[in-house]
Amino acid sequence: MGKQLSITLPNRLADELEQRVAAGAYADRSEAVSDGLRELFAREEALDTWLRSEAALAYDELRTDSALALDASQVRARIAALHNRRMAED
């Protein structure tokens, strides 16, 4: 048996939780909250791993060669191009 906690949720989240339990997506509220927390912790761990590996590597490369840096207009253009490609795929 786990540790019992008392939490307060915003009405919208509490209603959604109750609906999902009632629909059978979860056996009870505890299972739903536990599942959500496991997902949150896994996502945070994945982000931390990415920051320590890929992001850190990119930062080190940028410090070594500042010519790799992009100005704001270049960033906006790349984001717009990526968005346009994704919209075209749909």
Legacy VTK file of the C-alpha trace (Angstrom):
# vtk DataFile Version 3.0
C-alpha trace
ASCII
DATASET POLYDATA
POINTS 90 float
0.000 0.000 0.000
1.228 3.460 -0.808
1.235 6.674 1.114
-2.133 8.436 1.303
-2.164 12.090 0.235
-4.872 14.710 0.084
-4.775 16.976 -2.971
-6.937 19.758 -4.362
-7.485 19.965 -8.116
-9.008 22.741 -10.181
-12.636 21.914 -11.020
-11.842 21.307 -14.685
-9.169 18.719 -13.872
-11.276 17.068 -11.176
-14.216 16.748 -13.589
-11.987 15.293 -16.310
-10.503 12.841 -13.814
-13.964 11.692 -12.715
-15.096 11.291 -16.336
-12.102 9.139 -17.220
-12.557 6.925 -14.180
-16.292 6.595 -14.922
-15.511 5.685 -18.549
-13.234 2.882 -17.358
-9.970 4.407 -18.533
-8.701 3.972 -14.970
-9.798 1.727 -12.120
-9.923 4.643 -9.701
-8.664 8.183 -9.093
-5.442 6.940 -7.521
-4.524 4.938 -10.604
-5.190 7.936 -12.853
-3.119 10.333 -10.747
-0.297 7.787 -10.417
-0.267 7.248 -14.176
-0.143 10.998 -14.782
2.725 11.456 -12.356
4.699 8.585 -13.917
4.272 10.222 -17.335
5.328 13.613 -15.963
8.430 12.188 -14.289
9.413 10.273 -17.443
9.014 13.415 -19.564
11.110 15.456 -17.123
13.816 12.777 -17.132
13.859 12.713 -20.952
14.149 16.505 -21.055
16.975 16.465 -18.524
18.811 13.801 -20.542
18.396 15.858 -23.731
19.637 19.023 -22.003
22.713 17.253 -20.660
23.579 15.632 -23.986
22.353 17.247 -27.217
21.687 20.752 -25.905
24.977 20.856 -24.026
26.836 19.698 -27.139
25.174 22.385 -29.268
26.014 25.021 -26.664
29.657 23.941 -26.590
29.838 24.038 -30.405
28.324 27.519 -30.455
30.833 28.778 -27.903
33.636 27.349 -30.041
32.329 28.792 -33.332
30.070 31.830 -32.970
29.486 31.800 -36.746
26.995 29.002 -36.070
24.721 31.458 -34.243
21.497 32.635 -35.877
19.926 36.055 -35.508
16.231 36.470 -34.695
15.134 36.852 -38.320
16.925 33.632 -39.291
15.257 31.776 -36.425
11.817 33.099 -37.433
12.429 32.082 -41.052
13.440 28.544 -40.041
10.414 28.180 -37.778
8.108 29.442 -40.535
9.623 26.996 -43.031
9.235 24.100 -40.598
5.640 25.107 -39.902
4.864 25.334 -43.612
6.352 21.873 -44.253
4.306 20.338 -41.444
1.118 22.029 -42.616
1.732 20.729 -46.150
2.067 17.169 -44.787
-1.392 17.311 -43.211
LINES 1 91
90 0 1 2 3 4 5 6 7 8 9 10 11 12 13 14 15 16 17 18 19 20 21 22 23 24 25 26 27 28 29 30 31 32 33 34 35 36 37 38 39 40 41 42 43 44 45 46 47 48 49 50 51 52 53 54 55 56 57 58 59 60 61 62 63 64 65 66 67 68 69 70 71 72 73 74 75 76 77 78 79 80 81 82 83 84 85 86 87 88 89
